[in-house]
Amino acid sequence: MENFAFAYWWLIFPVMWMLSGMVGMWFAHRRQHDTLELMKTYAAQGRDPSELAKALGPQPYCDGRWDRRWERRGWRYTLFAPKAQEI
């Protein structure tokens, strides 16, 4: 067991990165869920939820950044897809 710890000490870094990414995704999910619940409450009261959306401003990761990235780099993933189907 001691040799395992000395040989693979570096694995703590990718594991911690994965855990921090998962926690970040969980917090983003909770933030979006709470915002949606607040909008549902506004709609149930007969108020316009779009006013609330304007007041809250843009949400993180909802600015289309990832869509633009796919538009720029998507060809990298699709260029060789037909060749992969032939194999």
URUR-V159451 format. One record per backbone hydrogen bond with DSSP energy under -0.5 kcal/mol. CO is the residue of the C=O (numbers start at 1). NH is the residue of the N-H. Records with the same first field share a line. If there is no record, write none. Layout:
# URUR-V159451
CO = NH / NH
This chain:
# URUR-V159451
1 = 5
2 = 6
3 = 7
4 = 8
8 = 11
9 = 12
10 = 13 / 14
11 = 15
12 = 16
13 = 17
14 = 18
15 = 19
16 = 20
17 = 21
18 = 22
19 = 23
20 = 24
21 = 25
22 = 26
23 = 27
24 = 28
25 = 29
26 = 30
27 = 31
28 = 32
29 = 33
30 = 34
31 = 35
32 = 36
33 = 37
34 = 38
35 = 39
36 = 40
37 = 41
38 = 42
39 = 43
40 = 44
41 = 45
42 = 47
43 = 46
47 = 49
48 = 51 / 52
49 = 53
50 = 54
51 = 55
52 = 56
53 = 57
59 = 62
64 = 68
65 = 69
66 = 70
67 = 71
68 = 72
69 = 73
70 = 74
73 = 76 / 77
74 = 77 / 78
75 = 79
78 = 81
80 = 84
81 = 85
82 = 86
83 = 87
